Amino acid sequence: MTPAKAYGAQSDQSGLAPLNIERRELRPDDVAIQIDYCGVCHTDIHFVQNDWGMTQYPLVPGHEIVGRVSAVGDQVTGFRPGDVVGVGCMVDACRECEPCQHGLEQYCLEGPTLTYNGQDRHDGSITFGGYSESVVVSDRFVVRVPEALDPAAAAPLLCAGITTYSPLRHYGVQAGHKVGVIGMGGLGHMGIKFARAIGAEVTVFTRSEAKVSEARAQGAHHVVVSSDEAQMQAAAGYFDYMLDTVPVQHDLNPYLSALRYDGTHILVGLIESIEPPVHGGSLIFGRRVLAGSLIGGMPETQEVLDFCADHDIACDVEMLDIRNINEAYERVKKGDVKYRFVIDMETLRNTAD
């Protein structure tokens, strides 16, 4: 085992503090990575605070990891020391079920092994994430970061990026389609960029008048203030797709009404019950689809990085000293970041032992 500095939580009330962990010795298919950057996802906060009742402590969050390969196992041929690589939300899966065989490891029938708060399939240990100076991961769950990408800005592509890219691709968004993006946070601003790059006509739905100019600056062709009933009525029956990035309960019915017949409303943020309930007529009378999507498999995760390099797309980030992580969490909860914090891990390596 190799010692590593990290930041982690000891309980749902503890916040994050320095923590010493151990990383495993290399297995034959492993890649050891010195972490340079790690994005801060709202999911990290949910796990730290045990909002979903499934956290195992101590917890080291972080699943938007970019760094450099420091060593490889003796069976690894696709990576070598010095390569700039990334690790997203998964570090393993059964590799044998139908989804895994089709490169959809996020839907592994046994459940994927999460980058943190997961259970290692070989030794039963609990996985620790990217708020640390190093990580060891099977090569199948490592992706290459193209040279054209800023490594820091690329980190959130491993979660926020793939979460919005995958459904646009899977559900068939094409040039000329009319796409509504609901929400303007870390996910929403990436959805705008991807839909625009595909060639869709992009409209942002936001409850805040203050975000109208912001949405246009991100590339939206149009903005609808969803709290304005007249604007929502004017949007009725217009859209082919809705990409819904809002992570809290909200009324889907007005957005379903904004879809044309055969339109698709895609949930990528809400994993709780839908409240208020969806009116069945909103679906039936327009043959509309209410769908969902979870991150992306490993081939598609590599694809999104390559797509971003080809189209000059990056997440808008604010760099963070890890010693300020607890304050950053409070800002994320208030929506006070544009649009993703990324931890500079040099600030962790420079902390006193």
C-alpha positions, -999 to 999 in steps of 0.1 A, spaced: 0 0 0 11 36 -8 2 65 16 -15 95 1 -27 128 13 -65 135 9 -94 155 22 -123 136 35 -153 136 58 -156 115 90 -194 120 95 -223 139 80 -216 168 103 -178 169 102 -172 187 69 -140 180 50 -105 179 66 -71 165 59 -70 128 59 -43 102 52 -53 73 31 -36 44 14 -37 34 -23 -33 -2 -34 -2 -16 -50 -6 -20 -88 -25 -49 -101 -15 -61 -136 -42 -39 -154 -38 -9 -131 -28 27 -139 -14 48 -111 -22 85 -115 -8 116 -98 -39 138 -96 -35 174 -107 -71 186 -108 -104 174 -95 -138 190 -101 -163 196 -74 -197 181 -82 -229 187 -63 -230 149 -58 -199 152 -37 -219 174 -13 -248 150 -12 -224 121 -2 -205 142 23 -237 152 41 -253 117 36 -283 133 19 -291 100 3 -285 78 33 -259 56 17 -226 72 27 -198 51 42 -173 71 64 -146 80 61 -154 94 27 -130 110 2 -152 125 -26 -142 135 -61 -151 119 -95 -138 145 -120 -102 136 -120 -74 147 -143 -37 139 -137 -6 123 -151 2 86 -152 30 78 -127 32 40 -132 14 11 -149 8 -26 -143 26 -51 -164 -4 -59 -186 -12 -22 -195 -3 -13 -230 -25 18 -237 -10 42 -212 25 50 -201 41 73 -175 36 110 -183 3 106 -202 -24 131 -192 -55 110 -183 -89 113 -166 -111 92 -143 -148 98 -140 -176 84 -119 -167 47 -122 -136 27 -115 -150 -8 -123 -180 -29 -133 -188 -66 -138 -175 -63 -174 -196 -93 -185 -233 -83 -185 -250 -70 -217 -246 -32 -208 -209 -37 -200 -203 -56 -232 -218 -27 -251 -196 -1 -234 -225 11 -211 -208 3 -178 -229 29 -160 -258 5 -164 -239 -26 -153 -266 -51 -141 -245 -57 -109 -240 -20 -105 -208 -2 -114 -181 4 -87 -182 41 -80 -150 62 -78 -158 69 -42 -181 53 -17 -180 21 -38 -168 -14 -29 -138 -27 -47 -148 -59 -65 -115 -77 -57 -106 -69 -21 -138 -54 -7 -123 -21 3 -142 11 1 -131 33 -28 -117 68 -22 -121 95 -48 -101 124 -63 -98 148 -34 -64 132 -30 -29 134 -44 -31 101 -62 -54 73 -74 -50 37 -88 -75 26 -114 -80 -3 -138 -69 9 -173 -104 1 -187 -118 30 -166 -91 55 -176 -95 79 -205 -69 99 -224 -72 138 -222 -64 153 -256 -35 178 -258 -59 205 -271 -78 206 -238 -68 226 -207 -65 198 -181 -81 218 -154 -111 228 -175 -113 192 -188 -119 177 -153 -156 185 -151 -161 169 -185 -157 135 -167 -191 141 -150 -209 173 -159 -197 170 -195 -206 133 -201 -239 137 -182 -252 162 -208 -234 149 -239 -246 113 -236 -283 119 -237 -280 144 -266 -263 117 -286 -284 87 -274 -318 104 -281 -307 116 -315 -303 153 -313 -292 166 -347 -286 199 -365 -319 218 -368 -336 203 -338 -350 226 -312 -336 219 -278 -346 234 -245 -321 233 -217 -337 237 -182 -313 251 -157 -281 271 -160 -256 255 -136 -227 232 -141 -247 208 -162 -269 233 -180 -241 254 -194 -224 223 -208 -257 212 -223 -259 246 -241 -224 242 -256 -230 206 -268 -264 212 -283 -251 243 -300 -220 225 -314 -243 197 -328 -262 224 -347 -294 226 -327 -314 257 -320 -309 261 -282 -332 278 -258 -325 281 -221 -353 280 -195 -344 298 -163 -364 312 -134 -341 341 -131 -342 373 -153 -307 379 -142 -295 348 -161 -309 359 -195 -277 377 -207 -256 349 -191 -274 322 -211 -269 341 -243 -232 345 -236 -230 308 -232 -244 304 -267 -282 301 -263 -301 314 -292 -332 322 -270 -340 324 -233 -374 318 -217 -380 330 -181 -400 300 -168 -417 320 -141 -433 342 -168 -465 325 -177 -469 344 -210 -434 333 -221 -442 297 -212 -474 298 -231 -457 312 -262 -432 283 -261 -460 256 -261 -456 228 -286 -423 241 -300 -394 219 -289 -381 185 -300 -361 179 -268 -359 192 -233 -326 186 -214 -336 189 -178 -306 195 -155 -324 207 -124 -314 185 -94 -343 193 -71 -381 187 -74 -398 209 -99 -430 209 -120 -424 191 -153 -458 197 -167 -452 231 -182 -420 218 -199 -438 188 -213 -464 212 -228 -436 230 -245 -427 199 -264 -441 192 -299 -457 158 -305 -431 130 -303 -409 153 -282 -386 139 -255 -380 153 -220 -347 140 -206 -340 141 -169 -303 142 -159 -304 160 -126 -334 148 -106 -330 114 -89 -358 119 -64 -396 114 -68 -412 137 -93 -434 163 -75 -459 175 -84 -470 144 -104 -468 144 -142 -502 146 -159 -506 114 -180 -524 135 -206 -493 156 -212 -476 124 -225 -505 105 -241 -520 133 -262 -487 143 -277 -470 108 -278 -443 125 -257 -415 107 -239 -403 113 -204 -368 98 -202 -336 97 -181 -299 93 -186 -270 85 -164 -234 98 -172 -219 76 -200 -199 45 -205 -162 44 -211 -162 46 -249 -186 76 -248 -166 93 -221 -135 92 -243 -157 104 -272 -169 135 -252 -133 145 -245 -124 141 -282 -155 161 -292 -146 189 -269 -111 190 -283 -124 191 -319 -150 218 -311 -130 239 -287 -154 233 -258 -145 234 -221 -163 238 -188 -162 272 -173 -143 267 -140 -131 286 -109 -99 272 -95 -99 262 -58 -74 258 -30 -84 226 -13 -81 243 21 -112 263 11 -133 233 2 -159 237 29 -166 273 20 -168 262 -17 -195 237 -8 -216 265 7 -212 285 -24 -222 256 -46 -254 251 -25 -262 288 -31 -254 286 -68 -226 310 -64 -201 295 -88 -197 298 -126 -199 270 -132 -177 244 -117 -151 245 -89 -119 226 -98 -94 218 -70 -58 225 -78 -41 195 -62 -9 213 -58 -25 230 -29 -30 196 -13 6 185 -19 18 218 -4 -1 213 29 19 203 59 19 166 68 
